[in-house]
Amino acid sequence: MKRREFTKTTALAAAALSIPNINFGKAQEELILGHDKFKYKIVKNWGVDNLVNTPVADCHEMVQDSKKRLIFCTTEVKNNIIILDKKGKLIKTWGNDFPGVHGLTLNNANGEEFLYLTDTVKKEVYKTTIDGKVLLTLKYPTESGIYSDPEKMPFVPTETAIAPNGDIYVADGYGSSHILVYDVNGKFKNIFAGKSKEGDDKLIEAHGVCIDTRDKNNPKVIATSRKECGFKYYTMDGKLISSHYYKGSFFCRPIIKGENLFFPVIWSEFDESGKNAAWLSKTGHLVVFDKNNKLLSAPGVDTIEYENGKPKHMHQSAKVKGTFMHCHDLCIDDEDSIYIPQWNSDKTFPLKLERV
């Protein structure tokens, strides 16, 4: 064995001993996932060499910048932000101060790119440069009028979305389940939705949010209601347009690519008995909709079955068990490959799926 090969093998073995259950792409490379025109195969071992020097904990979200670099966040404070090329080669890391980094949004403003991070431990939102300089911090929003008692109504932001005019939409997913709106300078403007079991315009665990600009003349807000296995469309000022529910699909974040709407599904099972934590099931899959919200594909699910014209409960395929473990986000690159950061997945690196 050559010295270089020996060194690499030894390093990977050391990582496997120090980090539990590294996901080495257990599914076979020839396994094709998905349906219709949205089919993918898993790229085995993508990026795992980096685990030796850049460990991860929970991997939450990922974006691609204009330089075609992949940027993802992890709650491992040795390297909160990890930047890679599409082959999985490490470019750089930064960040040691975000123990609960959760949301990661990229925004291009007049040719300059910025990142928006949410931290569910610090309970704040940060606007930073690509290299990590903090430019703006959004703290506990007392001016909204609903957060008078932090103990009764906590603020635990999970994600952001940036409107064409620069407004910042913040999903308080683990707090009040409201969507809060700030202007580009961080001044509070509006609040809507909110945690309630009464009223279809409400959200129960408003985990993810995005701005839908597929109709340039009529932008909308899409927010997930994760505990309802649903997502909802709102006007930009917060009026409900429509609601969509899919049993077993605990949607995390809406992502738009071209004409299509994608979601990562963090788990797909209920615990009917109440004895087990369904949210620790290590299941999950992806879903793809067209611009009319017609379901096209569900990578990680064997067959999409229908009842009365609606998809039935979608269950994770046994073929991806142990590989798809709590799909928390997906990033679609310029070549239509998908990357999947995963929560509570035994400290695994994000997965890469190539479109076929």
Steps between C-alpha positions, in 0.01 A plus 500: 500500500630845410573743783229746388237226484613361837476845661150561363379154607645547847337843536158368400534209739590740781196712420277194501623413851457852638169594337204262540346345191651708222267477202717365221209492252359163600258481209635349180623748240269358233191553718273748322278714721196704404229504238407657167773735375649553846717195559833490679783272609709529815864603462682269737736647759451861386704730725559248780881542484443840662365346820853437624571872543154659467256305718127565492215461747150579375520623140206729441509696174705557184516756218707554184656840434575674170848345494330158499632427848287299742452652845340308783454544873549261788460535875858381548667815635843395375376602154142633485521589130666264252565600137569233236522462126258270316744209518493524878844658538533732797557868418473665842312507828400772744286549809545380858225699671174347372410198715147488361557608139191384318391714207728606215375727222700658218398835356651701216450872548628718215765247403624434856412178679404470865408217732216500754541260792258408775618355831245310709726501807586871495149572362622762257530565127825618340580656166863436406739531212592180318816491713316536829507866602178574690325804354157487667347318798127455558425432866186438705229698312322681784368758254280235336255517790467126566827426680435677829601195705796299365410207726144468368577601142865428409665619180689210339556587131565211263529660157494814287404604150584825324244681285592679177480836682740380771241429769603218734237233575580304816330170587471465878471126455583381851342794677170664412471359144448852372664642189661834583595762244783752534633752252851475358638692800332276756204724587189300592212532250244221531405167656256230383395134534589371850453184703140391528280203418223740401507676166647367179721808472691387812816290509600224737880498504577758233831336425582635154421799281584618149394769254337360187584725205406257223231750407710818489193721520349318795759382755376288790623362830517123549520381861509146633271382778712202589285342770204512262701336219413801291608819328308819441508791256454858623499841341809705577309679778386173659154416370439129443465389138493120522596202719639162395528188717675166440476236772838380617696782338649714776622782277806699611582763242354612164756531219420629152707406197370614163129423483511231768451499877711258708479399866715288728288278725669451836303190599203316356355294784246562775503327834139390530560329836667798665773277640781596263640830378400508133730795447797274581407244235794587272274493198438770241493564128467781244202625299471698176194697385429686177390864490138391552591299812462166325724236659755376244759301692595378847863382508536257788146363458439185294157570352267797519150364557180700471161495665216722381748688283738585787831333587473253788739492795851482353736266685877491469633220281693224675765550230612831654461405866821599675593742221206744503483593869300812580534700177506856634572698183594461138717713274473476122817600318550642151517145356175390671678280754338498842685518832325394822616626841353276771402551862566239769670269251797376702725792401490419130609729219230623256399260225539579130251375242571532128207541265468225240 
